[in-house]
Amino acid sequence: MGPVRKRLRSCYQAALNIDPDAEGRVVIHVEIAPDGTVVSTEPQYRSGNLSDEVVACLARAFRPVRVEPPGAPTWFDAPVTFRKAN
């Protein structure tokens, strides 16, 4: 998940460039096809002051992911939390 983490940080950095006080939590629902490809990502929960654009960026960060083929459709929820550094 290293590449995903890099993309998530990039989304958050873009948010900080616009609003230095940006922070919050988003849960992304990720659906996986039987072959291990991501077929959909959807924000399920959000809190804080992250913009709609940032939330959409976070959801897109999971799209290129491939996982071990599960053999059947499956899903997971990915919690993502960003807090300002002190």
C-alpha positions as CSV (number, residue, x, y, z in Angstrom):
1,M,0.0,0.0,0.0
2,G,3.0,2.3,-0.2
3,P,2.0,3.9,-3.5
4,V,-1.5,4.5,-2.1
5,R,0.0,6.3,1.0
6,K,2.1,8.5,-1.3
7,R,-1.1,9.5,-3.3
8,L,-3.0,10.1,-0.1
9,R,-0.3,12.4,1.1
10,S,-0.3,14.2,-2.2
11,C,-4.1,14.8,-1.8
12,Y,-3.6,16.2,1.7
13,Q,-0.7,18.4,0.6
14,A,-2.9,19.9,-2.0
15,A,-5.5,20.6,0.7
16,L,-2.9,22.2,2.9
17,N,-1.8,24.4,0.0
18,I,-5.3,25.9,-0.1
19,D,-6.2,25.7,3.6
20,P,-3.3,25.4,6.1
21,D,-5.9,24.3,8.7
22,A,-7.2,21.4,6.7
23,E,-7.7,18.2,8.6
24,G,-10.2,15.4,9.0
25,R,-11.2,11.8,8.6
26,V,-12.6,10.0,5.6
27,V,-13.6,6.4,5.2
28,I,-13.3,5.1,1.7
29,H,-15.3,2.1,0.7
30,V,-13.2,0.1,-1.8
31,E,-14.8,-2.7,-3.9
32,I,-12.5,-5.4,-5.4
33,A,-13.2,-7.6,-8.4
34,P,-12.4,-11.4,-8.3
35,D,-9.2,-10.7,-10.3
36,G,-7.9,-8.3,-7.6
37,T,-8.6,-5.0,-9.4
38,V,-10.4,-2.1,-7.7
39,V,-13.8,-1.6,-9.4
40,S,-15.1,1.3,-7.3
41,T,-14.2,3.6,-4.5
42,E,-16.7,5.7,-2.6
43,P,-16.4,8.0,0.4
44,Q,-18.7,6.6,3.1
45,Y,-18.0,8.9,6.1
46,R,-16.2,12.2,6.6
47,S,-15.5,14.6,9.3
48,G,-13.4,17.7,9.6
49,N,-12.9,20.5,7.1
50,L,-11.6,18.6,4.0
51,S,-13.1,19.9,0.8
52,D,-15.1,17.8,-1.6
53,E,-12.2,17.9,-4.1
54,V,-9.8,16.5,-1.5
55,V,-12.3,13.7,-0.5
56,A,-12.6,12.9,-4.2
57,C,-8.8,12.8,-4.6
58,L,-8.6,10.5,-1.6
59,A,-11.1,8.1,-3.2
60,R,-9.2,8.2,-6.5
61,A,-6.0,7.3,-4.7
62,F,-7.2,3.7,-4.3
63,R,-8.2,3.2,-8.0
64,P,-4.9,1.8,-9.4
65,V,-4.5,-0.7,-6.5
66,R,-4.3,-4.4,-7.3
67,V,-4.6,-6.9,-4.5
68,E,-4.1,-10.7,-4.3
69,P,-7.0,-12.0,-6.4
70,P,-9.8,-12.9,-3.8
71,G,-11.6,-15.2,-6.3
72,A,-14.9,-13.5,-5.5
73,P,-16.1,-9.9,-5.3
74,T,-15.1,-8.4,-2.0
75,W,-14.7,-5.0,-0.3
76,F,-13.0,-3.2,2.5
77,D,-13.3,0.2,4.2
78,A,-10.2,2.3,4.4
79,P,-10.1,4.9,7.2
80,V,-7.9,7.9,6.3
81,T,-7.1,10.5,8.9
82,F,-5.1,13.7,8.5
83,R,-4.1,16.0,11.3
84,K,-2.0,19.1,11.2
85,A,1.5,18.7,12.5
86,N,2.3,20.6,15.7
